[in-house]
Every structure is written in structure tokens, then in C-alpha cells.
Amino acid sequence: MHPGPGFASLSRGDLRLYINRPGGGGGAGQSMPSGQAPEPGGWNRIQLEFDDLEATVERLKQQGRRFRSEIITGNGGKQVLVEDPSGNPIELFQPF
């Protein structure tokens, strides 16, 4: 899967690996509203896929979860980063 420059998807069995180049135009390559840009060590994350990202985000916000941004639309879908209790990012994703 190659929806645009700067992005690749690799799969083997049930495992999928998505790779985004910082500044590559996709959602995961974009800087946060604060201006913080993707960099090694701070952006590695797991991705969980959802059918209704907006409803999931609203439910998690009501539970007091911390998000790094609002929902971002990229080449392959919509995504947002939520932080686990230790501050590690988890990507919530809804493909197009």
C-alpha cells in the first residue's frame, strides 16, 4: 500500500507496519499544533484501528484521557495520538 509519497505499509500475516517520513505529507508525518515535529524516540507507537474515530475520541475525552492533538486527516485515513498513563503515544486510526 502506497497512498502517497513518504508513506509505506508492510504486512506479514496479521502484523502491519506503517512507516511515515517526517514532513512526508501524511498525518503521522505532520507537526503537532504546538510546532513539535516528529523525531526519533518520541513518536514510536502502536496503532489501534477503529470504525468510528470521532465517537471513540469523544468517549476517551469524557474519561479524561490526554490527547496530543485533535484528529488529523492524512493520506490513508484519520488519526489522533492519545497518551497512555506513562505519556507514551498510542495512535487511534480510522482508514478511509
C-alpha positions in Angstrom: 0.0 0.0 0.0 1.5 3.3 -1.1 -1.2 6.1 -0.8 1.3 8.9 -1.2 5.0 9.9 -1.0 6.6 9.5 2.4 4.4 6.6 3.5 4.6 2.8 3.2 2.6 -0.1 4.6 4.2 -3.5 5.1 2.4 -6.7 6.2 3.2 -10.2 7.2 0.4 -12.4 8.4 -1.7 -10.4 10.9 1.2 -7.9 11.5 1.1 -4.5 9.7 3.9 -1.9 9.9 3.1 1.7 8.8 6.1 3.9 8.0 5.8 7.7 7.7 8.6 10.1 6.8 8.5 13.3 9.0 7.2 16.1 6.8 6.0 13.5 4.3 2.5 14.9 4.0 0.7 12.1 5.8 -1.0 12.6 9.2 1.8 10.9 11.2 4.4 13.0 9.5 2.8 16.3 10.4 4.0 18.5 13.3 1.7 18.9 16.3 -0.2 22.2 16.7 2.4 23.2 19.2 5.1 23.0 16.5 6.7 19.9 17.9 7.9 17.8 14.9 8.3 14.0 14.7 11.7 12.9 15.9 13.3 9.6 16.9 12.5 8.3 20.3 9.3 10.3 20.8 7.0 9.1 18.1 7.2 5.3 18.1 3.8 4.0 18.9 1.3 1.2 18.4 -1.8 1.8 16.3 -5.3 0.7 17.1 -7.9 0.8 14.3 -11.5 2.0 14.8 -14.6 2.2 12.7 -15.8 5.5 14.3 -12.8 7.5 15.4 -14.8 10.6 16.4 -17.0 8.6 18.8 -14.0 6.8 20.3 -12.2 10.1 20.9 -15.2 11.7 22.5 -15.7 8.8 24.8 -12.0 8.9 25.8 -12.1 12.7 26.3 -15.0 12.2 28.7 -12.9 9.7 30.6 -10.2 12.4 31.0 -7.6 10.9 28.6 -4.9 13.3 27.3 -4.5 13.8 23.5 -1.6 15.3 21.7 -3.8 17.0 19.1 -7.2 16.9 17.5 -8.0 14.4 14.8 -5.6 14.7 11.8 -6.6 13.7 8.3 -3.8 12.1 6.3 -3.3 10.2 3.1 -4.8 6.9 4.3 -7.4 8.0 6.9 -7.9 9.9 10.1 -5.8 9.6 13.2 -5.1 11.0 16.6 -2.5 10.4 19.4 -3.7 9.6 22.9 -1.2 9.2 25.7 -1.2 6.2 28.0 -0.8 6.8 31.8 3.0 7.0 31.3 2.8 9.5 28.5 3.6 7.1 25.7 1.7 7.8 22.5 -1.0 5.4 21.1 -2.3 6.1 17.6 -6.0 5.7 17.1 -6.7 5.3 13.4 -9.7 5.1 11.1 -8.9 4.2 7.5 -10.7 5.7 4.5 
